[in-house]
Amino acid sequence: GVQYLPESPDMAMKVAKDWGLKNGVAPTEIVKIQVQSTKATNDSVYVELRTKFSWIFGRVLGQTTSPVPAKAKAIVGSLSGNDQMMPWAMVLGESACLDSSGNPIFGITCSVKVGADSSAINGWYGALDYDGTGGGSNEYESNIVDNTVAWKYCIAGDPSPGCVSAVPAIDTWDGNKVGGTGHGIDTRLSEAPCDTNGNDVDDFLEVFKPNTTGGGATYTVICESPRLVIIPIVSYTETPIHEVTIRGWSLGYLNGYECVSSTGNSNNCKAQGHWEVQITMVDAVYSQSSGFITAYTAGAPVKIRRLIE
C-alpha cells in the first residue's frame, strides 16, 4: 500500500487491507490500518493485527487461547545516499535526460555515456571513477557488472545521518572506455532473472508494473533486474572536467549500448568508434535497503519504500 503515498492515502489503506485478505487475514483480525506521517506528511502505512492462538499443552495449566498481536509499518521516501549506482552520469544543463530545471524527463530514452567526440562534454564522455584511485578499465568494468562502489555517496549538502561524512565529489575517467563499457554491460546483462516470456531479456514490463489506479509513482518495481540502474545527476565547476558533484539521483532501465563512430561509419567501432550507453528514465517506487532514505520530496526521481517496523 505504501507505494500510493503520499498522494493517495485512501488507496494505500485499501491496498494494504486487500493484500492482508489475499494472504489469509480475516477481517476480524484487522485491528488498525492507518496512514501516518513519519518523516513527511502521509508517508507511512501502519497495520496492526490480532488473532487467537490455541494452546495444546498449556491447557493443563488452564490456558486455552491467547491473543497474539502483530504490527508493521512501511515508509516511502526519497533516496539521499547510495553505494549501488552505475559509473555514468547525467550532467545538469547538458543531458537530454533532464529538463531545464534539472529534473529527469520520465519516459525518455537518452545517453548516460556518450560516444562520438562531438558528443563529449568538454572532452569528457561521462564515465566516473568512484574511488578516485584511477584503477583503469578493469575497475570501471567491475563497477558496471556489480554496480557497487566503495563508499556511500550523497547529494551535496544532504544533512541526513550517514551523509555528512560521505565523499562529496566524484573523480571522472579520461577517455571513452570502449572495452570496459561493452564487456561490462554484456556481462551484467548475460542473465535475465525477470524473464517470463523466454526471450532471455528482462523486458521493461517484466521489471516494472504500471500503476493503473492513479496516485503515487507511474510504475512499481516488481523484479530486481540488472537492467534496473541508478545514475547520479551531477554538476561541474571547472574544465577540463576532473571532478563532479552529485546533485540528485535518477532511476532508469538500461537498454544497452551501441556504436557511435567518429568517422560516421558504424562498422568502425573497434578502430575509431565509441560505445554509447542508453537508458530509459522511469518514475517508479521500489524496495531498497542499502541506501540512505530521507523525507519524501515531491517530484523526487527515486522513490524508495522500506519496512521500518
Steps between C-alpha positions, in 0.01 A plus 500: 500500500784741571575542129188719472625750757495784561261583216225243567460410870161331450640280224801412715274376782274311261790322333653410835171349614445317169842336517438393858174333396674334203751349741257345743440785745138502616321838515445447873877470550570849365532735797630808324611624158621859501687742282747683722752782463847383599750716311252680274123539477319173422822307427432180700254213530453337840319167537410321826348153518387272782394137492433217745763237569367166625710324765547126502730409786424824681147381566618294794582835660159638416606683183276450196557801274712815508493812283803531267568846355706602198583839357699649214576840357633594158619837376554664162785747471757644266850365440764718663810280502604182329785262419326315218512702180649481154826679404326745266344841552235741383632857497279793595448729203649246260306172517201433276363296794439819702277800456613861544445473878714189527211259549496163320271481198314176567447271205781642291785286369836673506874449537680494836841432347545664164678359202624725222759773565243762403276383787766530770449767767818704496691186410327279759287203393312451828690215673561524877790383719327451833795416727728759341800270468497466124466122493465493124260318274480190724365701793257689277376173350457348846283797604274433202470130575406524869404873527663512845746771601734538797320779686148626543460825311238760582344802335711808575382673815285211624503506883353151536679263740773317314525770235699758692828311475433353157728580210353822351643480148597242241801486271446453129663256261692623201432338164207306365545164677387305196610152611387533861161635397418224254636212707344632821151542357516165319593328827241690702220413260610140438239385752133593485344407839173673417444338160156339477443485124810298415685760292799510743445871564350675801250703300381833639162368615666199663687742726238771549126477558284797393300673771147498356317626808630856504710671764858420589771408251429401140656156552590257775813288482382138505829324428860584588662492158855590393328742263374700800767766555561813704687785329625811687404846377812716521645845445852626441675831558827477307618380162655267408257303712697301758241501778121518528258553790180301552186711481241223482419144394311341216349158447517340160463191284829406334429447131859419403768659286570568137784610278536871427791551262691824477544426129130442436564134421308275743728208409807689616447470876808292574721750327362847564144454623363528851236322706203710602281383790124557496246486782128576526406728789235348728274646768474202734500403865704203611631318806857588590675430827862603451460869423419795724134597500390855568162670531287465188544793265232567240637434154805314629619271219586201722232387745576226753261290704639334808368301796599692816304319773 
